[in-house]
């Protein structure tokens, strides 16, 4: 059996029309019809009643629809399962982490965990949260580290991807200071008619997802203009240091800038957003090294909350 026949079946079951289904599958109708017939011959039963218009799925076809869906899910999971079997004895840990956390939170956090668990080599992929979520969903990595907020859904299903709160952070609206040490761009200025120049996150950014969800409506009520949009907090930090606008940046990223006066808080406390730092994994069992690391992270988290 050719697995692509399942996609042919699904297209015809959805449209009931051989010509339209063939177009969806980017082939001629005769070629498409031959593929459907080949599937039926392999099964030994007709899947469609061709006498009706549109073509109707037979009783066997309804059974195959369910079986085919289960088969596609099973096949999609096979590469990840194969890697899990191959890595059962591997000591390598694979992480995906957002850029901001990769060079602020991750290194000291790993050093602290090394006292609780033996760690082998670590492979790190640093990217925007949307890409990191995809890597975890495709079993390309064991763990994902990202900012989160309890009121904002991530791109991962909670039931399939359990997580631990391993740290905390805060989104702070900041600006470069003027000669008097006051913010060049102050958020409250947008309520008095002056236009506030903002530096924003693109759609791929997890921090942007949180900020838009929690503060988006309030920001839209201000007189504002986005002068630059980027998916990396580090890029927004650089532009903010240059005095181009106001940006919401993780405190872990700009803490030193705030202490040294290179950046200053540019709005009242109500505009700040408290964040969790979460470690995500897939619920299916990983190799021994990954499971040992997860257990150490659980113990560390429990002791942090109940010292």
N, C-alpha and C positions, 0 to 999 in steps of 0.2 A: 504493500500500500504506500502511495505517495502522500506524505502528510499535508502537502498543499491542496490535496483534494478536499480536505476539511474546510479550507477557506472557500473553495468553490461551492461546496454544499451550503455553507452559511450564507453566501451571497445569493444563491437561488432561493433558499428558504426565506430570506428577508424580502426579496422582490417578487418572487413568483413568476418572473419573466426571464426567459433564457437570454434574450437580446440585451436587456439592461444589466443582468448579472455578468454577462460576458464583457460588457463595457467596463464594469467595475473591476473586473479581473484582468483588464487590458489584454484581451485576446478576441479572436473571431468567434462568432456564435457556433460554427461547426466544431471548432477545436474545443470550446467550452462544453458542448454537448457530449463530445467523445469522452471528456474527463469525468463528467457526471456518470455516464454509462459505465466507464471503467470502474468507478467506485461501487456502483450497484452490482456489477459482475463479481467484484472481489468479495462483497458481502453476501452475494447470492439472493438478493431481494431488492425490489424497487423502492426507492426512497421518495419518489414524487409521482403523483397521479397527473400524467400529461394530458388526460382528456379534459380536465377542468381548466378554466382560464380565470384568474392566474393559476399556474401550476400549484397543486396542493401537496403539502407534505403528508406522506402516508403514515400509518401507525408505526411501521418500522422506522420511517424517517424521524418521527417524534422521539423514538427510543434513541436513535443515532445522534440526534441533536444534543441530548443530555450526555451521552457517552463521549461524543466528540469534544464537548466543552471540558469535561474532566480530563480527557487525554491531552488537550492543549495546555491546560494548567500543569499537568504532570510533566510534560515535555519541557515547558518553560522553566520548571524548577530543577531539571536535571543537571544543568551546568553547575549551579550553586551546590547541589548535593554532591556532585562528583568532586568539586574542590574541597568540600568539607571532609570527604573520605580521604582524599589525598593529603589533607593537612592535619589529619587526626593526631599525627605524631610530630607535626611541625611546631617549632617554638616561635615562629615569626608572628607578630601581631600587626594587623593592618588597620589603620585609622583613616577616616576622613574627618577633617575639621575645617571650620570656616577660617578665612585668612586671619581675622583679628585674634581669634583664640589660639591659632597655631603658634604665634610668637609672643603671646602674653600669658595666657593661662596654662596651656598644655605643658611646656617644659618643667616648671616647678611642680605642677601636679603629678607628673610622671615620676619626678625625683622622689616625691613623698611616698608614692605607692611602691617604689622599688624596695622600701623597707618592709613591705608586707608580702610581696610576691616576687618570685624570680622571673625576670623578664629577659627574653631573647631579643633578636633583632626587631626593630620597629620600622614599618613602612608607612609613611604619612603622605596622604594626598590633601593638599590645601586648595579649597575652591569655595565658590559661593554656596549657600545652604541648599539651594535647589539641586545643584549638581551633587553635593554630598549625600542628600537624601536618595538620589538616584543610584549612587554607588552602593549604598547600604541595601536598597531594595533589590539590586541585581547581584547581591552577595559578593561584590568586588572587595568589600572591606568587612572586618568583624564589628567595628564600632564607628559611631559618628558622634562628634562633639560639636555642640552648637548652642547658641543662645535660645532661650524659650521664655514664654510667659503663660501662666495658667489660663488666661482668658483668650489666648490666641492659638488656634489649631495649627500644628505643624503639617508638613506634607506627608507624614507617616501615620498609619493607623495605630492607635494606642494598643489595640489587642495583639497585633502582629509584631509590634516593635516596642517592647518594654524599655523603660528608661530610668535613670537615677539622676537626682539633683546632686551634682558634685561640686557646685560652687555658685557664686552670685556675682552680679555685676549691675551696672546702672547706665541707662542711656541719659546723657546730660547734654542739654543745649549749650554750645560753647561758641565763642567768637574770639578773634584776635583783639587785644586791647588797643585803645587809643593812647595818646601821650599821657593821659591822666590815670591810666589803668582801668578805665571803664570800657565795656564792650563796644566795639565799632558797630556791631549789629545786635540790637536788643529786640527780643521777641515782642515785648509789650509795646514797642513802638508801632507795631502793626495795628494796634487798637486805636491809635490816635490819628490815623490817616496816612502816616509815613509808610512807604513801601519797605518791607523787610526782605533783604536778599537771603535766600535760603540755598543750602547745599543738600540735595536729596539723594535717596537710595533708589536704584532701579528695581524692577519687578523681581529680579532673581535673588535679591538680598533678603535673608531671613530677618535682619534687623529692620529693613524697610517694611516687611510684612507686619511686624509687631507695631512699629511706629504708626503706620497707616491705620491699623485696626484700632489702636487706643487713642491716638491724638489727631488722626486725619481730619475729622469733622471740625475740631477746634482750630486746626491750622487753616482750613479752608475759609474760616470766618475772618481771618486776618488779611490785611492788605499785604500781599507777599508776591514775590517773583523768584522762581527757581533759576539761578544763574548757572548751575551745573548739577548734573545727575550722574552718579556712578554706582557700581555695585560693591565697591570695596570701601570699608570704613577708613582704611589707611590713605586712600586717595582723597577722601573728603577731609581728613585731618590735614593733609598737606595743603590743600586749597584754603582751609580755614586759617591755618597759620599764616598764609599769604594775605589774609584780610579780605578775602573775596566774599564771604558770607557766613551765615550761622549754620551750624550742623549739629545734629544729635549724634554724639559719639560715645562708645563704651568707655566707662571710667577707667577700666583696666588699660585701655589704649592711651588715654590722655592724662592719666593721673600725674605723671611727671611734668607734663606741659602746664597743668593747673598749678602745681606746687611752685614751679619756676616763673609763673606769670606769663608764659608764652601764649596761653589761652586763658580766658576767664569765663565763668558761668554767665550766660546771657539771658536768663529768664528765671522766674521764681520757681520754687520747689515743685509746684503743682505740674510743671511741664516736664519733670523728670520721670523716667520709667524704670522701675525696679525689674531686674531680669534674673532668671535662673540660668545656670549653665548646666546642660543636661548631656548625659552619656547615653546614647541609644544603641540597641543591638537588635538582631532578629531573634524571635522567640525559639527558633529551632536550635538544637544543640550545635555548638561549634567544637573546634578541637580542644584538647586538654589545656593548651596554653591560654587560649582565649577564655575558656571557662574559669581557669584559675585567676586570670586578671579580673574578670567580672566579679568573682567572689571577693577578691581583695577590695575592689571598688565599693561593693556593698558594705563590707565591714567598715571601711573608712568613712562612708557616708553615715552609717548608723552611729558611729562614735562621734562624728562631728555634731550630730543633732542631740546625742545623749552622752556627753563626755563623762 
